[in-house]
């Protein structure tokens, strides 16, 4: 019952704002993960698929794909976007997928597994569903990137409150290795960058504060205590690391790509 309540709470959180719109701003990173990892005929599980970016790219690459997520509203978007592509969509908890042991030779998660409340349990589940000889591919924001520092906007203002999982830990190779301690995998990591684009700087600020689910929830909480203005100023400072060009405003955001080779 407690797990079901937790899933429902997570689903409600991710239904806030408009992740289908704002998540497209950095979707190239998820698509790149699938394009690098998937070959025709691969059996692919996309964990925390969201709007289906990785799953759809994997299907286009010829994979036999299952995409799972806990949020029905995001799965609805993914289903529409996939069109006639043969993707199997499932509503499920990413830390307890219900998939058979060793069912997939490609287990992928772009900026999804990092939200697991128990990182070691998440790593174990990824390994469990991956067959020997397969690989697990993950992406997570670097801790010192603009997106990796978003959580600190809340915790610096309200240090006494827990602001959800420490997502930035998944972007640190040493901490990531700890999550997989004792698992039959060999880890490789690389640092990549995705250019996140908006029409203007102010559009970036508006979307990040009104469309990103976690930010929408944090804003509501901080506004109730009069702490939002301080967090808002810091957000603008983080986003100001970007620049204007002839296509609008671009914010290069660093992220870690990790590949765990399953023994």
C-alpha positions in Angstrom: 0.0 0.0 0.0 2.8 2.4 0.9 4.5 1.7 -2.4 1.3 2.3 -4.3 0.9 5.6 -2.5 4.4 6.6 -3.4 3.8 5.8 -7.0 0.6 7.9 -7.0 2.5 10.8 -5.5 5.3 10.5 -8.1 2.7 10.4 -10.9 1.0 13.5 -9.5 4.3 15.4 -9.3 5.3 14.6 -12.9 1.8 15.7 -14.1 2.5 19.2 -12.8 3.6 21.9 -15.2 4.2 20.9 -18.8 7.1 18.5 -19.1 6.0 17.4 -22.6 7.0 20.9 -23.8 10.0 21.8 -21.6 11.5 18.3 -21.8 11.7 18.6 -25.6 14.3 21.4 -25.0 16.9 18.7 -24.0 15.5 15.7 -25.8 18.5 15.4 -28.1 20.5 13.9 -25.2 18.0 11.1 -24.8 17.7 10.4 -28.5 21.5 10.3 -28.7 21.6 7.7 -26.0 19.3 5.4 -27.9 21.0 6.0 -31.3 24.4 5.0 -29.8 23.2 1.9 -28.0 20.5 0.3 -30.1 20.9 -2.0 -33.1 18.2 -3.6 -35.2 16.6 -6.5 -33.2 17.8 -5.4 -29.8 15.3 -5.9 -27.0 15.1 -2.5 -25.3 13.6 -1.3 -22.0 13.3 2.5 -21.6 13.0 3.1 -17.8 11.1 6.3 -16.8 10.3 6.9 -20.5 8.4 10.1 -19.8 7.2 11.4 -23.2 9.0 8.5 -25.0 12.1 10.2 -26.4 14.4 7.3 -25.9 11.8 4.6 -26.6 10.8 6.2 -29.9 14.4 6.7 -31.0 15.2 3.1 -30.1 12.2 1.9 -32.1 13.3 3.9 -35.1 16.7 2.2 -34.8 15.0 -1.1 -35.1 14.7 -2.1 -31.5 11.9 -4.2 -30.0 11.0 -1.6 -27.3 9.1 -1.4 -24.1 8.8 2.1 -22.5 7.6 2.3 -18.9 6.7 5.2 -16.6 4.7 5.8 -13.5 2.9 8.9 -14.9 -0.2 8.1 -17.1 -0.3 11.6 -18.5 3.2 11.3 -19.9 2.6 7.9 -21.3 -0.4 9.3 -23.2 1.9 11.9 -24.8 4.4 9.1 -25.6 1.7 7.0 -27.3 0.6 9.8 -29.5 4.1 10.7 -30.5 5.1 7.2 -31.3 2.3 6.9 -33.9 2.6 3.6 -35.7 6.0 2.7 -34.2 5.8 -0.7 -32.5 6.4 0.4 -28.9 4.9 -1.4 -25.9 3.9 1.2 -23.2 3.5 0.2 -19.6 2.6 2.1 -16.4 5.0 0.8 -13.8 7.3 1.8 -10.9 10.9 2.0 -12.3 12.3 0.5 -9.1 10.1 -2.5 -9.4 9.3 -2.9 -13.1 7.7 -6.3 -13.0 9.7 -7.3 -16.0 11.3 -10.8 -16.2 14.9 -11.3 -15.2 17.3 -10.8 -18.2 14.5 -9.9 -20.6 16.4 -7.1 -22.3 19.8 -6.7 -23.8 19.5 -2.9 -23.8 18.2 -1.1 -20.6 18.2 2.6 -21.0 17.1 5.6 -18.9 17.7 9.3 -19.9 17.5 11.6 -16.9 15.0 9.2 -15.3 16.7 6.6 -13.0 18.4 9.5 -11.2 15.0 10.3 -9.5 14.9 6.9 -7.8 14.6 7.3 -4.0 16.9 4.4 -3.4 19.8 4.5 -5.9 21.3 1.1 -5.1 17.9 -0.5 -5.4 17.4 1.3 -8.8 20.8 0.0 -10.0 19.9 -3.5 -8.9 16.7 -3.4 -10.8 18.4 -2.2 -14.0 20.9 -5.0 -13.7 18.2 -7.6 -13.0 16.3 -7.0 -16.2 19.4 -6.8 -18.3 20.6 -10.1 -19.8 24.3 -11.1 -19.5 26.2 -9.6 -22.4 23.8 -6.7 -22.6 24.3 -3.1 -21.5 22.7 -0.5 -19.4 22.8 3.1 -20.7 22.1 6.1 -18.4 22.3 9.9 -18.6 22.3 12.3 -15.6 23.1 16.0 -15.2 26.6 16.8 -14.0 26.5 18.1 -10.4 28.1 21.5 -11.4 25.9 22.0 -14.4 23.1 24.5 -14.4 20.5 21.7 -14.3 22.6 19.7 -11.7 22.4 22.7 -9.4 18.6 23.2 -9.6 17.9 21.2 -6.5 20.1 23.5 -4.5 17.8 26.4 -5.3 15.4 24.8 -2.8 17.8 23.2 -0.3 19.9 26.4 0.1 16.7 28.4 1.0 15.1 25.6 3.1 18.0 23.4 4.4 15.7 21.8 6.9 13.5 20.3 4.2 14.2 17.3 1.9 13.8 18.3 -1.7 13.5 14.8 -3.2 16.2 12.4 -4.4 19.8 13.6 -4.7 19.7 13.4 -8.5 23.1 15.1 -8.9 24.8 12.0 -7.4 24.0 10.1 -10.6 26.1 12.6 -12.5 29.2 11.9 -10.4 31.2 8.8 -11.7 32.5 7.9 -8.3 29.0 7.9 -6.7 27.5 6.2 -9.6 30.0 3.4 -9.2 28.9 3.1 -5.5 25.3 2.5 -6.6 26.5 -0.5 -8.7 28.8 -1.9 -6.0 28.6 -5.7 -6.0 26.7 -5.8 -9.3 28.0 -7.8 -12.3 28.8 -4.8 -14.5 31.7 -2.9 -15.8 31.1 0.9 -15.9 32.3 3.4 -18.5 31.4 7.1 -18.4 31.8 10.0 -20.7 30.9 13.7 -20.3 28.6 15.2 -22.9 26.9 18.5 -23.5 23.4 19.3 -24.8 22.5 22.8 -26.1 19.2 23.7 -24.5 17.5 26.4 -26.5 14.7 28.9 -26.0 13.5 31.9 -28.0 14.9 34.2 -25.3 16.4 34.3 -21.8 13.0 35.3 -20.4 11.3 32.4 -22.1 13.9 30.1 -20.4 13.1 31.5 -17.0 9.3 31.3 -17.6 9.4 27.7 -18.8 11.7 26.5 -16.0 9.5 28.1 -13.3 6.1 27.1 -14.8 6.7 23.8 -16.7 9.4 21.8 -14.9 7.4 19.5 -12.5 9.8 19.6 -9.6 10.3 23.4 -9.9 6.5 24.0 -10.0 6.2 22.0 -6.7 9.1 23.8 -5.1 7.8 27.2 -6.2 4.4 26.5 -4.6 6.1 25.5 -1.3 8.6 28.4 -1.3 5.9 31.0 -2.2 3.8 29.8 0.8 6.7 30.8 3.1 7.9 33.9 1.3 11.1 32.3 0.2 10.5 32.1 -3.5 12.1 35.5 -4.4 15.5 34.3 -3.2 15.3 31.0 -5.1 14.0 32.9 -8.2 17.0 35.2 -8.2 19.4 32.3 -8.0 17.6 30.5 -10.9 18.1 33.5 -13.1 21.8 33.5 -12.2 22.1 29.9 -13.1 20.4 30.4 -16.5 22.5 33.5 -17.2 25.4 31.1 -17.9 23.8 30.8 -21.3 24.1 33.2 -24.2 22.1 34.9 -26.9 22.8 33.9 -30.6 21.1 34.3 -33.9 18.7 31.5 -33.0 17.6 32.9 -29.6 19.0 31.9 -26.2 21.1 28.8 -25.7 22.3 27.1 -22.4 24.9 24.4 -22.8 24.3 21.8 -20.1 26.8 19.1 -19.2 25.7 15.6 -18.5 27.2 12.2 -17.8 26.6 9.3 -20.1 27.2 6.0 -18.3 27.3 2.5 -19.9 27.3 -0.5 -17.6 28.3 -3.7 -19.5 26.5 -6.6 -18.0 28.7 -9.7 -17.3 
